[in-house]
């Protein structure tokens, strides 16, 4: 029988205390601290950065990411076009599958993200230092 499933806010905060990203729902291939809800169609989670963080260039082969900024600020760069996108608390945005991008985030960034369809389709791309200057400051 179907039922409403809940992950307590207390458990989410405890898990984020030891890891910057926790998935809330999906069919995950890797273990994590938080007991997540099972769903083969979508992934959702929270990412929280307590210090300045960069994420190296990558793209997703099938997944589109939908993101809501709960707190803080981040910048993305489309590696192909070099277009920069700035997001802050209250913004909602999406990153289409196939876009190669990198990210830099100020300490205090907290994101709620959704990925559809579900699946680990992340492909890392070498940048040969071409983004080092971009990473160096916010």
N, C-alpha and C positions, 0 to 999 in steps of 0.2 A: 504494500500500500504506500502511495506517495505521501510525503509529509513535508512540512516546512523545516529546513535545516538551518542551523545558526552556528556561527563561530563567534565566541564572545570577544568584545573589545579588549578585555583584559588579556586573553590569550594572544590576540594579535599584537598588542603592545609588548608583551613579554617576548614573543618571537622576534619582533623588530629590534629588541634590545641586543640581540646577538647576531643579527643578519640584516643587511641593508634592503633585502628584497624577500618578500614572502608572498607566495601565491595563495589565493583564497579559494579558487575553483579551477578545475581542469582535470586532465589525465596526465599527470606529471611522470616523466621518466626518471627524474632524480629525487631522492628523498630531501625533505626539509623539516625544520623543527615544528612548524605549525601543522596541525592536522587539517587538511583542506577538504573542501567538498568536491565530490566526483562529478564531472560532466565532460563528455567527449567532444562537445561542440565549441566551447568557448573557454578561454583562460582569463582569469582576472587576478589582480594582486595589488600590493602596495610596495612602493619603493621609497626609501627614506635615506637621504644622505646627510650625515652629521659633519662632513668636511667637504671641501672643494673636491669634486670628482670629475674625471673624464671617462667617456666610453668611446673606445676605438671604433673606427668605421666598420659598418656591417650593413647587411640588408636581410630582408625576409623574403623567401621564395614564394610563399603562399599566404602569409598572415598580414592582415592590416591591423595596426595598433591604434587604439582609441585611448586618449589620456586626458585626465582632469587633474589640474594642479591644485592640490589641497593647501600647500604652503610653499613659499620660496620662489626662486627664479632659475631658469635654465636657458641655454642656447643650443640650437642644433645647426648643423651645416650640411647642406646637400653637397656631397663630395663631388659630384659631377658638375653641377652648375655654380657651386660656391655661394649659393644663396643662403643667408643666415636667417634663422627664425628665433625670435625671443619670446619666451612664454613666462607667465607669472601667475601668482595665486589667483584662482577664479577662472583662468583660461581653460578651454577645452579644445583639443586639436586631434588630428589623426595623421598617421604616417602610412601612406599607401605601400603595399607590398612592392618590392623591386627597387625602392629608393635607397641608395647607399648614403648613409648619414653617420655623423659623429655627434657626440653630445658633451657639453660641459655644464656642470651644475654647481651653484653656490651651496655652501653649507646651509642646512635647513630646508632643502627641497624635499617635498613629500608629494608623491604622485599616486593616483589611483588609475590603474591601467587595465584595459581589456584587449584581448587578442582574439581575432576571428579570421579564419577558423583556428581551432586549437592545433597545437603541434610545434615541435622544436625544429624550426626551419631557418634558424639564424646562420648566416654565412659571414664570417669575418673576412675583411678585406685589408690587405697590406697598404699602408699609405707612404712608406719609405721616408718618413719625416716631413712630408709636405704639410702636415697640420700642426707641427710642433709650435709654430708661432701663434696659431689660432688658440691652441690649448693653454698657452702661457699666461693669459690674462682673461678676465671676464669683461 
